[in-house]
Amino acid sequence: MPDADNKFVQATDSLIALYRTVERTTLDLPFLSFIPMLIFFWAFLKFYFFLVVSAVLIIPVNFIILIRNLFPGRWRYRPFFLSHLYYVWLWIWRGETPTAPLIFFRPLLSVFMKAHFETRLCRLRLEILDSELSDGTRSTLLGRLDAALERWKIPRATAIVYTVVSPAIISAELV
C-alpha cells in the first residue's frame, strides 16, 4: 500500500474514532440542563460589574499611574474593562450571534451531532471518490464510511420536528 493511501486510511480511521468518542461522551450528559443559563447570567454579572468598576475607577487609577510615570520606571496604563470588550468584539467578529444558550436538551444535541457527522462523512466520501487512491484502498475506505454513515444517519422526521416545528411553536408563543 503506498504511503499516501496509508495516510488517508489513518486519517479516516482517526476521524471515525473521534466521532465515536464524541458520541460516547454525549451519553453522559443530562437529558435537560439549565446550567448554560446559569453560566450566562454569571458571565453577564461579571461583565456588568467590571463595566461599572472601570467607569468609576479608570480616571483615578490612571491618574495615579501618570504621577508614578513622572519618576524613573514605567507602569502601564490599566483599562479594567478593555479585555472584556475585546472578547465580546472577538465573539461577534467570528460570526457568533449575540445570543446565549439557555437550556440544554440532549435529544436536540444528538440530532444536530448526527447531522454534522453525516454531512462531514458524505463530504469525505465524495473526496475519496474523486481521489487518486488505489482501487483496493478506495473500496476499503468506502466500506468503512458507508458503515459509519449508516450508524450516524439522521432521522429525517425527528430532524424536521426539532429544527422546524419546535422553533415555529416557540416563536408563535412569543408573539
PyMOL commands that set and color helices and strands:
alter all, ss='L'
color gray80, all
select helices_A, chain A and resi 3-26+35-69+82-93+106-130+135-151+156-174
alter helices_A, ss='H'
color red, helices_A
select strands_A, chain A and resi 32-33+104-105
alter strands_A, ss='S'
color yellow, strands_A
deselect
rebuild
show_as cartoon
